[in-house]
Amino acid sequence: MKQFLFSMAAALALGVAPAAAQTPLFSDNSEIQLVVEAPLTTLIRQAARNPQPHAGAVTLMGAGEPIRFDMELSARGVSRRTLGICSFPPLRIDLQQGGRRGTLMQGQDKIKVVTLCRSGPRYEQMHALEGLAYRMYNTITDYSYRVRPARITYRDSEGRRSEETQINWLVEDIDDVARRNGQRVALDVASGQLRYAQLNERAATELALFQLMIGNLDWDMQQSSAGRDCCHNVRHIAASEGATDNIIPVPYDFDSSGLVDAPYAVPPEGLGVRNVRQRHYRGMCRFNDQVPAVIASFQERRAAINALITAETRLGETRRGSTQRYIDEFFELIADPARVQSQIIERCRG
């Protein structure tokens, strides 16, 4: 038992999670095919003001017989759902009990779906890049959401909307992120009540440096919007639900990053940032002593990150080239000690 506890403590200190079994759905990166049937006309029309669940079915297609699962489908998210940004909202599938054992859906309950916000090539490229951001973070740390590409055909059970097929991303549930890392989902706290001293220093620094890499300012490990629980586009996992230290932040929602460069993305006021492509470090000063080691770990993973960009066939050649240059600029920054000092160490918060 003492050796186990020591190993767990060491894993937390190094930001490396002990290995655990992965659910079948997120153990592979290959594209799957689904058919979703639900009252989509009503769901989409009401999404901004009333994201109530609607009964439906999701069918897993493949080489064998189709497998149908009863579910409830609801709109989710905040900005993309409520601000008129998307004509098709992000979704959540809540699978009903039974019938999942021995299938790709074994172990699944709630599945977030990153849908195509709007039709057209530009949004398709943005969508591919958001999924790529998740997979980049997977190369940095196991304390990250896994995603799975899915070709989903949407059928309106009300018969009022034409059938359409999208390439979407399925996102792992936070409970599964915690479970495969030997952790638990930390209890939600009110915005501002989580102290930075309670965070795992290595994990918090990895998160901040990753957000710098992709040019994302739309996150906070401690604060959230008025009236919402902590935190903004970050969930937390820890050794227990009520843990008060070594809390690990896990980021999500990268659509407002410079990497994706969505037309609706704007930087927060007061930072002096012109646009989301301009990088601005938002890590905490208390974690500055972690920066050199985390930079070294990013540099070790540069080839793996570049390989993801090269292999992302959903990106057109022009967008793939601009994405590679954007990531190269980050690695040029962290390779220059003077720029690390002025743009990271001296620009920290707190």
N, C-alpha and C positions, 0 to 999 in steps of 0.2 A: 504493500500500500504506500509506504514512504517513497519507494522508487517511482510509483505511478504519479504521485503528487509532484515529485521533483520534475518528472518529465513534462507534466502538464504546465508547470510554472516556467520551465525552460522554453517550451513551445510558445507560450504567451509572450515571454520576453523577447523572443526572436521574431515574432510575427509569423511563425510557421505552425500550422494546425496539425494535430495528429490525424492520420488517415482514417477515414470511415467509409462505409458503403454508400454509394451514390444511388439514388432512385433511377430506375430504368429510363425514364423519360429524359433525364439530363445527364446520362452517362455517355451520350453520343452527340456529335455536332451535325450529323447528316439531316437533310430536310425530310420532314414527314408530311403526310397529307391528311387533312381533316375536312369534314363537312359540318358546319354549324347551322342548325335550324332553330329559329326563335322568332318572336314577333319584332323583327328589326325595325320596322317603320315606327312603331310605338316607342321602342327603346331609344332610338336615335332622336326622335322628336322631343322626348321628355328628358334626355340625358342631362342637359344643363341645370335643370331645376329639381329633378326627381330621379336619381339613379337607382330606382328600386329594381330588384331582380325579377326576371321573367323566366318561366319554365320553358325548357327546350331540350335539345339533344345535340350531342357532338358524336360524330362517327369517325373512327380511325380507319383510314383506307390503307391498303398495302397489297402485298403479294397474295395474302390469304383472303379469307372472308372478311368483309367489313365488320367492325365491332362497334356497336352503338352503346352510348352511355347517356343516361338521363342526367340533366344538369339544370342549374339556374344560371342565367347570363345577365350581367349588369354592367352598366357604364361605370368607369372608375376614374381616379385622378382628379386634379383640380383645374389647373390652367387650361389644358387641352380640352377638357370637358366643359368648363363653365364660361370661358372667355370668347367663345366663337372662333377659336383658332382652327379647330378641326371640323370637317364635315362628317367624319366617322370617328367616334370617340374611342379611347382605349377601353378595353373590356376586361372583365373577370369572369372566369368559368368556375362555378362551384359544383363539383361532381357530387351526385347523390350516392347514397350508400349501396354497396354490393356490386359484384360483377367485374371488379378490377384485378383480382388476383391472377397472376400469370400473364397479364397484359402489359403493354407499355405504360399504362396508367396506374399500375400498382404503386401504392404509396402516395398517390396524388389526391388532393382534396381541393385546394384553391389554386388556380393557375391564372396569373396575370398574362394578358395578351397585349403586346405593343402592336397596334394596328397601323395601317397606312392612313395618316392624318387626312390627306387629300390626294386625289388622283393626279397623275402626271409624273414625268420622268424626274423632275427636281425632288419631289417628295419621296419617290422611290429610292433615290440616292441618299437622301437624308436618313431614311429609315434603315438602309443598310449600314450607314455609319453609326447610328445609335446602337445597333446590335454589335457592331465591331468594337465599340467602346467597352461594352460589358466584357467581351472576350479578351480585350487588352488587359483589363483589370484582373481577369482570371490568371494571366501570366505573372502578375505581380504578387498576388496573394490568394490563398484558398478562402479567405474571409471575403467572399465576393459572390454575387448572384450568377449562377449559370443560366444560359439562355439556349433555346433550341429553335432553329428556323422551321417554320410550318407554312405550307401552302394551304390556305384555308379558303374553302368555298362557302360563302354566306348565302343562305336561303331564307327568305322571309316567309315565315309560316302564315303570315296574314295575306300573302299573295299581292302585296301592294308595292313591292320593291324588286327590281330586277336582280337576278342572281349575279354575284360578282366573286372573283377570286383574287386574293391578296397573298403576298409573301409577308408573313408576320413573324414576330418573335414571341415565343413562350418564355416566361420568366419564372425561375424557381421561387418557391415560397420561402419566406424568411425562416420558418420553422425547420425546413430542410437544410438551409444554409447553416443554421446553428447545429443541427443534429450531426451532419457529416463532419463538423469540426469539433465535436465533443463539447458543445456549448448549449446554452439555453437562450431563448429570446428574452432580453432584459425588459422589465416592466416599463411601460410608457410613463414619462414624468411630464409635468407641465413645462412649457417653454422657458428656458433660462435656469431651471432648477438643477440640471446636470452640470457638475463642475468639470472643467477641463482636467483637473488633477485626478479625476476618476477614470479617465480614458487610458487605454493601453497606449503608451507613447509611440511605440513602433508602428502600430496599426494606424494611429491618428496621423502620423507623418507620411505614411504610405498613401493614405487617402488624399492628403493635401497636395502632395507632389504629383499624384496621378491627375487630380483636377487641374493642376497647372499644366500638365502635359497636354490634356485635351482642351484646355482653355475654358474650363467651366467655372462660373461664379455663382451658379444657381444651387447652392447647398449651404448647410450649416450644421455642425455637429452638436450644437447646444441650443440654438434659437430656432423658432419657427414663426409662421404667420400668426397674427393676432387671433386668439381664440382656438388655436390648434395645439395639440400635444407636440412635444419635442420629437423629432427635429426636422429640418427642412431637407427633404430628399436623402435622408440618412436614417437607417434603423440601427439598433444596437443589440449585440449578443454578448453573453458573459457566462461565467462558470455556473451561475444560478440566476433565477429571475430577479431576486432582490440584491444582486451583487452591488457593491459600492466602490469597487476598484477593478482595474484591468478590463474595463468595458471596451468592447471592440466596435467601432463604427463601420457600417456597411452601406456604401452609397448606391443610389439608383437614379433613374431618370436623367439621361445625359443629352436630351434633345436641345437644350439651350446652350450647349458648349460651342466653342469655336470650331471644334472638329466637325460637328454636324452643320453648323452655320445656317440655322433655320431663319427664314425671313421674319418670323415673329420674335426671335430672341434678341433681347436688349440687356446690356449690363446694368447692374444695380446702380442707383444714384449715389453720388458721394465718393466714388472710387477714382474718378478722373480717367475712366476707361472709355475709349471712343466707341469700340464695338467689341463683340464677343470673341473676335479672332485675336484681340490683344490680350496677351497673358498677364495675369496679376496674381501673385501668390497670396493665399489667405490662410496659411498655416499659423499655428500659435508659436509665439516666441519661447514658451516654456519647453517646447520640443525641439529647439534648434540643435541641441547636441545630438539628436538622432539623424539630422539631415545628411551628414557625410556617408554614413553606412547605408541609408536608404538610397541615396544617389548611386552608390556603388552597385546596389542590387538592381536598380533600374538599368544601369549600363550593362550588367550581365544578361539582362532579358531583352536587350535591344534587338538582337537577331530574331528572337521569337515574335516580338511585336511587328517587326518588318515583314516576317513571313505571313502573319495574319493579313496584313494589308495586301500583299501580293496575291494571296489565295482567295481574297474576297471577290468572287466572280460577279456579284451583284453590282459592283461598282464599275462604271464606265472607265475607260483608260484615262481620260482627262481628270476625272475626280479622284481616281486612284493616285495619279501623279501629284495632284495638289495636296492630297492627304499625306502622302509620304514626305513631301517637303515640309509640311506643317509639323510633323512628328520629328523630322530631322532638325528643325529649328530648336525644338526643346532639348534634344540631346547635345546640340552645340552649346546651348545655354549652360547645362549642368556640367559640361566638360571644361568650362572656363571658370577658374576659381574667383576671379574678380567679379564676374557677373553673378555667380552664386552668392557672393557676399552682398552685392548691391541689390539684386532682384529677388533674392529669397531670404537670406538671413536678416538683412536690414529692413525688409518689407513685411516681416511677420506681424501678427496681431497680438496685442496684449502685453 
